């Protein structure tokens, strides 16, 4: 048998330094995933220390255990259902009162608890002194001082935790949170009643059940009904009677009275253990905020930071992107030269390497972006950004923090949707994810450039700008629509802490960045791989196409003619002849490619879909181009190049061919709007699926955006036709 | 530090934040006696920057009310309005020694009395 395993859960307020302590205990040996069924990040780490195998679980940072937010439910359920051996509550020493609110709630759960008084250094600099021994004595809980970012006290904390886990102290403990006489009486009465009726049906502490039922705890009420069957309604009725009793005495909802009394109890403790000297302090954080959230400077500085982040992500990221591109090119070149010709080779090079390569290229963007976001979060600037932007975002029914993902969307939707993780409320997060794809990403720009450049040569800039603008307007409308229908319900309270500014630790920034990127690589890899194979299959099969002409023979004939002629003509005309020959072969190759695409499955699908696209003025070739754009928008232009029969490197030729093809400025405009709005790309869908934890939202997003795209394009095309703009 | 001490007075006279006509009236009375303890009840959202008050009760219901209480905005606690965001919403408070921001509509649920002007923060 190996060493004994002890499971330790870390609980604490957001910004209490919990993550720092978690990082300094586990280092890089951590596993990041999601709590089952929800999008709350779950972090775990394992280490061997003092002869034990310690498994550390980082609970979501919360201010309370009232089951209102998912984070709180997750944290509470873990302690209740998974029975960790010890719960370490991280207490921000400079914020004692509020930290103790959560701490006392955890105490009430009756598990083995140890308090870590963290950031004692900050507290001391503010003239706050805390008597740990007294606190330990008053609350009957071991208390350890720690300074997470200096790794102080962490070993002692772990030692104490192990000691506690191995001790057989009696639970429940005698010293507990005490309420006023009337309430205690009520709790006692109800508890005695519960002990009689429930018996062993619920494994929780009866006093806790009594308190929570008096607080009208919805989750526990459901639990009681589920576990006690027929007696459930009787128990709840008793709870109601006791609740109205408390309500009569205090003239307020019992849950409010309980909160008040808990804070009252805490105030008593704080008075005993904390002394503040009236030291004149200079609050650096406040001074920074005098500038960063200043009435006049706040916005310009914010815009500058965002601009800098954008620049770093997409400009600096462009270099490694290029290297990766070259690397992929070399890899497929190498494979092409080494492997024998076969379907497998085509699949590997044109399907897998090309498909996965087109996504892996975003890795530098994602690394840099998440590094920047980690800086914003770890310094505390993120909440200031939300503070500045909330008024504007609230108009769409969103939280101030939604601004960053939406803005990032203009670069690339994939990291943008991942950035929505910073939103705590699930509804806000889903809404942000659903509207972010309407932010026109950089991959869509080449399509606009070609179409607008061709059909609106003199006003291309204005046209492209108005398309971007239309994306923003539609995202606002969509936001309002969904907020009032699908994602209705009370806005989560904005109430947000503005934590003191802190200097971020490089280690935590790196961990932060790597976690997210790893997830991107792992999950994207799978879905993109499958998607690329499907698209490749559709565009390269059936392989036995009946061509309208035998291109191989035609090529041979052309070559023969050329060779024959070279022997006949003189030196002077040779160049001319060679050019003619090259053009001929190029033309043949292009025709071959066109026909291959046309007769492949995707071509068939395109033709099949043609009636769907006809009302918006897009022919079958446009449909195929748009279908291939499903993989990545960049492909649309190159597909159009193939289908409208031009070589890749001849941009002007494509313009010419487009004009020849019967497309009008009106249908081009419709197509641009369609490109703006329809399904972003495979990677985005995969990200939506990943971030919302449901295929339903991903498919919903696909359906909604495609329908909207079609509707808007239809309105533009048909409306324009009615108004007589349909003539080229 | 001197700059900080001077600021409140400036903002007191230069930047009155008026939310509605009713608050205007209340503010007028306070203008006359800015440094006296005021027993008039007033919404937190009607306070101006650098003002402080004592919480009498929290209105509203459900989630928001509970959340405000849990963040330490309970009866008898003093709150200090650090600043309003550049777009006048949300606002930043100091309560129990930490900074928290609320939307104006949320702050309207917090009823205060003993409103006064303070030169230092509310802690």
Interface residues (C-beta under 8 A of the other chain):
Chain A: X63 X64 X66 X68 X94 X95 X97 X98 X101 X126 X255 X256 X259 X260 X263 X282 X285 X286 X289 X293 X294 X295 X296 X298 X299 X383 X387 X388 X390 X391 X392 X394 X490 X492 X493 X494 X495 X496 X497 X498 X499 X500
Chain B: X1 X58 X62 X63 X64 X65 X66 X67 X68 X69 X70 X71 X72 X74 X75 X82 X83 X85 X86 X87 X88 X89 X90 X92 X96 X97 X98 X99 X100 X101 X102 X103 X106 X121
